[in-house]
Amino acid sequence: MERQGHWLCSQVDMSYVEYKDQEPQPLGESKEQQQGEESREQEAGRGPASANRQPMMLEGKSGPYFSSLDSSIEILKKRAQELIDNINESRQKDHALMTNFRDSLKIKVSDLTEKLEERMYQLYNHHNKIIQEKLQEFTQKMAKISHLETELKQVCHTVETVYKDLCVQPEATTLEEQTHKDGEC
């Protein structure tokens, strides 16, 4: 309800201007013309012009017309105030509903986030197991490759040794045999 002042209607202020002791100005006459007329009447000894004229609005509640007008205005004021009160009440209910909806939504989003996070960690664990198994297989295959590489090096060394032994000629061989053996190697 921190924003209450921004969305509630204000109270009815139906104050109206009462023209007590004032004459309404006839159309087309300005204040200067009225003042000029009053000063001419005062010079003639008749006193101010307002003293000779009857005020258009009577003070108080005199006459049935004014009392019914006043009661109509009061009824309109009350109706307007009731409408504004109804609008404000409706807006307060809407605000409370939105606040409850927001709180409910926060709780649901929080619950959903926790479930999603839990599911994500389950997937992480599952993938970690698969990755661990693959890494284990990889390590075993790399060890086997290393072992085969060592065996291959030994075989190559043995073949090299055998070849050298076969290619080594005895001193008593003839030049022809030597040439024939050189061609084979």
C-alpha positions in Angstrom: 0.0 0.0 0.0 3.0 2.3 -0.4 1.5 3.8 -3.6 -1.9 4.4 -2.1 -1.8 8.1 -2.6 -1.2 7.7 -6.3 -4.1 5.6 -7.2 -6.9 6.6 -4.8 -9.4 9.3 -5.7 -9.5 12.4 -3.5 -12.4 13.4 -1.4 -15.3 15.3 -3.0 -14.7 19.0 -2.8 -17.8 20.5 -4.2 -17.4 23.9 -2.6 -19.0 26.4 -4.8 -18.8 30.2 -4.8 -21.7 31.9 -3.1 -22.4 35.4 -4.3 -23.6 36.8 -1.0 -23.6 40.6 -1.0 -22.4 40.6 -4.6 -24.3 41.5 -7.7 -23.7 39.5 -10.8 -22.3 41.6 -13.6 -24.5 42.1 -16.5 -23.0 40.9 -19.7 -20.8 43.5 -21.5 -20.2 45.7 -18.4 -16.7 45.8 -17.0 -15.7 46.7 -13.4 -14.7 50.2 -14.5 -18.1 50.9 -15.9 -19.7 49.7 -12.6 -17.3 51.8 -10.5 -18.1 54.8 -12.7 -21.8 54.3 -12.3 -21.5 54.0 -8.5 -19.5 57.2 -8.2 -22.1 59.0 -10.3 -24.9 57.7 -8.0 -22.9 58.7 -4.9 -22.4 62.2 -6.3 -26.1 62.5 -7.0 -26.6 61.6 -3.3 -28.3 58.4 -3.8 -25.5 56.3 -2.2 -23.9 53.3 -3.6 -25.6 51.5 -6.5 -25.7 48.2 -4.6 -27.8 49.7 -1.9 -30.6 50.4 -4.4 -30.6 47.0 -6.0 -31.8 43.7 -4.6 -29.1 41.0 -4.4 -29.7 38.1 -6.8 -28.8 35.4 -4.2 -30.5 35.5 -0.9 -28.6 34.6 2.2 -29.5 31.4 4.0 -32.3 29.0 3.1 -35.2 31.2 2.2 -37.8 30.0 -0.2 -38.7 26.5 -1.4 -36.6 26.8 -4.5 -33.3 27.4 -2.7 -34.0 24.7 -0.1 -34.7 22.1 -2.8 -31.6 23.3 -4.7 -29.5 23.0 -1.6 -30.9 19.5 -0.9 -30.3 18.5 -4.5 -26.7 19.7 -4.3 -26.2 17.8 -1.0 -27.6 14.7 -2.6 -25.3 15.1 -5.5 -22.4 15.6 -3.1 -23.3 12.5 -1.2 -23.7 10.4 -4.4 -20.4 11.7 -5.7 -18.7 10.9 -2.4 -20.2 7.4 -2.4 -19.0 6.8 -6.0 -15.5 7.9 -5.0 -15.6 5.7 -1.9 -16.7 2.8 -4.0 -13.9 3.4 -6.5 -11.3 3.7 -3.7 -12.6 0.5 -2.1 -12.5 -1.3 -5.4 -9.0 -0.1 -6.0 -7.9 -1.1 -2.5 -9.3 -4.6 -3.2 -7.5 -4.7 -6.5 -4.3 -3.7 -4.8 -4.7 -6.4 -2.1 -5.5 -8.9 -4.8 -2.3 -7.9 -6.8 -0.2 -8.1 -3.6 -1.5 -11.5 -2.8 -1.0 -12.6 -6.4 2.6 -11.2 -6.3 3.3 -13.1 -3.1 1.8 -16.3 -4.3 3.8 -16.0 -7.6 7.0 -15.4 -5.7 6.4 -18.6 -3.6 5.6 -20.6 -6.7 8.6 -19.2 -8.6 10.8 -20.0 -5.6 9.5 -23.6 -5.4 9.9 -24.1 -9.2 13.4 -22.7 -9.0 14.3 -25.1 -6.2 12.9 -28.0 -8.2 14.8 -26.9 -11.3 18.0 -26.5 -9.4 17.6 -30.0 -7.9 16.9 -31.5 -11.3 20.0 -29.7 -12.7 22.2 -31.2 -9.9 20.8 -34.6 -10.6 21.7 -34.2 -14.3 25.2 -33.0 -13.3 25.7 -36.1 -11.1 24.5 -38.4 -13.9 26.8 -36.7 -16.4 29.7 -36.8 -13.9 29.3 -40.6 -13.7 29.3 -40.9 -17.5 32.3 -38.6 -17.8 34.1 -40.5 -15.0 33.5 -43.9 -16.8 34.7 -42.4 -20.1 37.8 -41.0 -18.4 38.5 -44.4 -16.9 38.2 -46.1 -20.3 40.4 -43.4 -21.8 43.1 -43.9 -19.1 43.0 -47.7 -19.6 43.3 -47.3 -23.4 46.1 -44.9 -23.1 48.0 -47.3 -20.7 47.4 -50.1 -23.3 48.7 -47.9 -26.1 51.7 -47.0 -24.0 52.3 -50.7 -23.4 51.9 -51.5 -27.1 54.2 -48.7 -28.0 56.9 -50.2 -25.7 56.4 -53.6 -27.2 56.6 -52.2 -30.7 59.9 -50.4 -29.8 61.2 -53.7 -28.5 60.2 -55.5 -31.7 61.7 -52.8 -33.8 64.9 -53.0 -31.8 64.9 -56.8 -32.2 64.3 -56.6 -35.9 67.1 -54.0 -36.2 69.5 -56.3 -34.3 68.5 -59.3 -36.5 69.0 -57.3 -39.6 72.4 -56.0 -38.5 73.3 -59.6 -37.7 72.2 -60.8 -41.2 73.9 -57.9 -42.9 77.2 -58.4 -41.2 79.5 -60.4 -43.6 82.1 -62.8 -42.6 85.6 -61.8 -43.8 86.0 -64.8 -46.0 83.2 -64.1 -48.3 83.8 -63.2 -51.9 83.2 -59.9 -53.5 80.4 -61.4 -55.5 78.6 -62.6 -52.4 79.2 -59.3 -50.8 77.5 -57.5 -53.7 74.6 -59.9 -53.6 74.2 -59.4 -49.8 74.5 -55.6 -50.2 71.7 -55.7 -52.7 69.4 -57.6 -50.4 70.0 -55.3 -47.5 
